[in-house]
Amino acid sequence: MAVKNFTCIVCPEGCAIRAETDASGALVSVSGNRCARGERYVRSEAVHPVRSISSTMRLTGGEEPVFPVKTAEPIPKERIAAVMAEIRAAAVCAPVVRGQTVIENAAGTGVRIVATADAR
């Protein structure tokens, strides 16, 4: 059995949670959590870790050189570098409206990159 240790980020408690997986990677047990939310967090994080990304993207023809963007949904943790590379390589022409999709399918994840502020 493999053991993974997590610090829960769901609430301010910051529980030290231990997850045990079997040889196939299936979760066998979770311990150390003080609430059900911590157990749900670790069950998800141990099997399929995801993250949301906030960044900036280049703006051409605008008042500022960049504008803020984020992923519309969390993406698989192992795809972060590919998504960031695509964001860094892209540029959008002004104007941009908050909520506007600026990348439709970031790095093949099926997740949109959206503007989080208006940019002129």
N, C-alpha and C positions, 0 to 999 in steps of 0.2 A: 504494500500500500504506500502511496505517496501522500505526503502531508504538505499543504499549502497554508501559510498564515496570512491573514488579511487584517487590515484596520478598517473597520466599518466607517463609511463616510455619510451614512444616511441621516444621522442625528449628531448632536454635539458630544454624546457619550464617548464615541471613538472606541468601541469595543474591540478587543483583540480576539479575532475569531479564527478558529482552526477548522480547516476542511480536509477530509480524507477522501482520496479517490482510489479506485481499484486499478488493476493493471490495464484495463481498457480505457481508463480516463473518466469513468462514470463516478459521480459523486456518491459516496457511501454514508458519510456523516458530517454534521456541522455542529461545532460546540463553541461556547464562549460568548455567544450572543445573549444580550439581555432583553431583546424584543424580537417579535416575528419579522419586523422590517429588516433587521440585520441578517436574519437567516435567508430571507428572499434575496437580499443584495448579494450575499456570498454564493448562493446557489446559481445566480445568474453570472456573476463575475468569474466563478471557478470554471464554468463550462463555456461561456461565450462572452468574453470581456468586450465591452463597447465604450466608446468615448464620443463626446461632442467636441467639435473644434470651433474656436473663435479665432479669427485672423484678420488680416487686411489684404486687399487686392488692389492692384494698380488701376488708376483711373486716367484715361487720356482725354484731353480737352476739358478738364475740370478745374475748379478753383483750388482743389487740393490734389496732391499726387496719389493718394490712396483713400480707400473708404472701407468701413468695417463689414465683415461677412461672417457667417456661421453655417454649420451644417444644419439642415432642416430636421434631421433625426440623428441619433447616435450612429456611428459607423464602427465596424469591427476594428479592434485595437491594432491588429496587424496591418491594416490599410492606411493608418495615419500618415506615414511617410509618403505614400503614393498620392494621397489626397492633397497634402501640403505642397508637394512638387507641382501638382496641377494648378493649385491656387497661385503659387509663385510665378508660374509660366504664363498665366492668363492676364489679360488686361481688358477693361470694359470702357466703352465710350460714354462720356457724360451726356445727359443726366441719368442718374440711377435713382429709383424710388425704393424706399424701405419695403422689404418683403419681396422685391423683384428677384426672380431666379437668375443668377448670373452664370452658373454651371449646372447643366441638367442632370448629368449622371457622373458625379465626381469619381474618377479613377475606377469606373466600372462597378461601383458599390450600389448603384440605384438610388443614391441619396443626392438631393439637390443642395447647392450652395446658394444661400440667399443673402441679400444686402440687409444689414441691420440698421441702416440710417440712409436718409436721402443724401445724394451727392450731386452738386451742380458744377 
